[in-house]
Amino acid sequence: MIFEASVMDIKYSVKFMAVFYKNSKIVIFNIEGNEMKPVKNIDYEFPSSFFSLSFSPDGAYLANISSNSNIITVWETRNFGLKWYVDLTGETLSKLMFAPNGHDILVITTSARLIYLRVNPLMAEIETVREQYGVTDLEPTDFIVSPNNKFIICTGKDGNIKVFDYFMRGENIAA
């Protein structure tokens, strides 16, 4: 064994691996070559109840849920500088992920609200483009976007799965 620690989430891209530790620290490792080299430490003053990381499909950005589970930070991977900061005070964020299209970050809240955030490298801020309430009957446990960017699959504490058209047109698709 090379290393052992309490970890809440791990995500990787072609070049990097991000590890979200229980002590509210994110460490980004360069995984090219024969060894793992830490390239950035991100410490949060306030621990979060939820831990979620996501690399953009092209590996250019790393998004995470930050302090108090209501803030999203997005980092550029070329220098690990902070690119965007999104404050969603009033919501408790439970998971986020970049959509396969590379333009959207989807965020699900503990109140079963799905928020679509549009990422545009030329803009100074991330834009909220859509919100959908009631994507699960009880608190959500997980969600994914299909690789073809056509469906969103949500699960809740009620044990049910709901499949939606990515653009939330019409009713949920029977599972």
C-alpha distance (Angstrom), angle and dihedral (degrees) to the residues before:
residue distance angle dihedral
M1 . . .
I2 3.78 . .
F3 3.82 100.9 .
E4 3.82 141.3 -2.5
A5 3.83 130.3 -166.9
S6 3.83 143.0 140.4
V7 3.79 106.3 -86.6
M8 3.81 131.5 -176.2
D9 3.82 102.2 -175.6
I10 3.79 139.5 5.2
K11 3.80 126.9 -169.9
Y12 3.76 131.3 169.7
S13 3.79 142.6 -166.1
V14 3.78 128.8 -167.3
K15 3.80 91.4 -81.1
F16 3.82 107.0 21.8
M17 3.79 142.9 44.2
A18 3.82 120.0 -157.2
V19 3.79 120.4 -158.2
F20 3.83 121.9 -165.8
Y21 3.81 107.5 -157.2
K22 3.81 125.4 -156.6
N23 3.82 90.1 -114.3
S24 3.86 89.7 68.4
K25 3.79 94.4 -101.5
I26 3.79 125.8 129.2
V27 3.78 118.2 -158.6
I28 3.80 119.8 -168.8
F29 3.79 116.5 -155.5
N30 3.78 128.4 -164.2
I31 3.82 103.5 -130.9
E32 3.79 98.3 -175.3
G33 3.76 114.4 117.4
N34 3.79 126.9 9.5
E35 3.80 100.6 -43.9
M36 3.79 141.3 45.6
K37 3.79 112.9 -116.0
P38 3.82 120.9 -171.3
V39 3.82 109.0 -128.4
K40 3.82 103.3 170.8
N41 3.82 138.2 19.9
I42 3.79 118.9 -161.4
D43 3.81 115.6 -168.1
Y44 3.80 123.9 -168.7
E45 3.78 121.8 -154.6
F46 3.79 94.5 -151.3
P47 3.78 118.6 48.4
S48 3.77 116.9 -125.5
S49 3.80 125.4 -132.9
F50 3.80 89.9 -144.0
F51 3.77 128.2 47.0
S52 3.78 120.0 -158.6
L53 3.80 134.3 156.4
S54 3.80 132.5 177.2
F55 3.79 134.7 178.4
S56 3.79 118.8 -149.5
P57 3.83 112.3 -110.1
D58 3.81 91.1 -106.4
G59 3.83 91.5 47.5
A60 3.83 92.8 -121.5
Y61 3.84 95.1 119.7
L62 3.79 140.5 35.4
A63 3.82 117.7 -157.2
N64 3.79 125.7 -167.9
I65 3.78 142.7 171.7
S66 3.80 106.8 -110.3
S67 3.79 139.4 -168.9
N68 3.79 119.4 -9.7
S69 3.84 91.8 1.8
N70 3.81 93.4 -89.6
I71 3.80 103.8 88.4
I72 3.79 130.2 75.0
T73 3.78 121.0 -158.0
V74 3.80 122.7 -168.2
W75 3.80 120.2 -161.2
E76 3.81 129.2 -163.4
T77 3.80 109.0 -126.2
R78 3.80 95.6 -149.8
N79 3.83 90.5 73.2
F80 3.84 103.6 -5.4
G81 3.77 91.8 -119.6
L82 3.80 118.0 152.3
K83 3.82 107.9 -97.4
W84 3.82 103.2 174.2
Y85 3.81 137.4 10.7
V86 3.81 118.0 -164.6
D87 3.81 119.3 -170.0
L88 3.80 112.8 -159.7
T89 3.81 96.4 173.9
G90 3.78 110.6 177.8
E91 3.80 93.2 40.9
T92 3.79 130.8 83.3
L93 3.78 108.1 -141.2
S94 3.78 115.7 -148.2
K95 3.82 104.0 176.1
L96 3.77 141.3 -1.0
M97 3.77 135.4 -171.2
F98 3.76 140.8 172.8
A99 3.78 111.2 -113.2
P100 3.81 116.2 -123.1
N101 3.83 88.7 -108.9
G102 3.83 88.0 69.7
H103 3.81 92.0 -136.8
D104 3.80 100.8 84.5
I105 3.77 135.9 59.8
L106 3.78 110.9 -159.9
V107 3.79 118.9 -154.8
I108 3.79 127.2 -171.3
T109 3.80 121.3 -159.0
T110 3.79 131.2 -152.4
S111 3.83 87.3 -109.2
A112 3.86 90.3 62.8
R113 3.80 94.4 -105.3
L114 3.80 117.9 144.3
I115 3.81 114.9 -153.6
Y116 3.80 123.6 -165.2
L117 3.80 114.2 -153.0
R118 3.82 119.3 -169.0
V119 3.80 117.0 -139.3
N120 3.79 116.7 -153.3
P121 3.83 116.1 170.5
L122 3.82 90.0 -152.1
M123 3.81 93.9 57.0
A124 3.80 126.6 81.5
E125 3.82 93.0 -141.2
I126 3.78 138.3 37.9
E127 3.80 112.9 -114.1
T128 3.82 124.9 -137.6
V129 3.80 103.4 -133.5
R130 3.80 103.3 172.0
E131 3.79 142.5 4.6
Q132 3.78 128.3 -164.7
Y133 3.78 123.3 -168.8
G134 3.81 126.1 -154.5
V135 3.78 100.4 25.7
T136 3.82 87.7 153.4
D137 3.81 130.9 24.7
L138 3.80 93.4 -129.1
E139 3.80 131.7 18.3
P140 3.83 110.2 -43.2
T141 3.79 119.5 -110.8
D142 3.81 100.0 -173.1
F143 3.79 146.3 -18.8
I144 3.78 138.2 -167.5
V145 3.78 137.7 -174.2
S146 3.79 117.5 -132.0
P147 3.82 114.5 -111.6
N148 3.83 90.6 -114.1
N149 3.84 89.5 56.3
K150 3.82 92.3 -123.6
F151 3.81 103.1 109.1
I152 3.79 141.0 39.9
I153 3.79 116.3 -155.3
C154 3.82 117.0 -159.8
T155 3.80 130.5 -174.5
G156 3.77 127.5 -167.3
K157 3.79 140.9 -167.1
D158 3.80 87.1 -96.8
G159 3.82 87.7 73.1
N160 3.80 94.2 -116.8
I161 3.77 129.5 125.1
K162 3.80 123.1 -144.4
V163 3.79 124.3 -166.2
F164 3.79 119.0 -158.7
D165 3.77 135.5 -174.4
Y166 3.84 104.3 -104.1
F167 3.80 91.0 -117.3
M168 3.84 91.5 47.5
R169 3.79 93.1 -121.3
G170 3.77 113.5 162.8
E171 3.79 127.0 -19.4
N172 3.78 127.4 -27.1
I173 3.79 114.1 -78.8
A174 3.80 114.6 -110.0
A175 3.79 112.0 -103.8
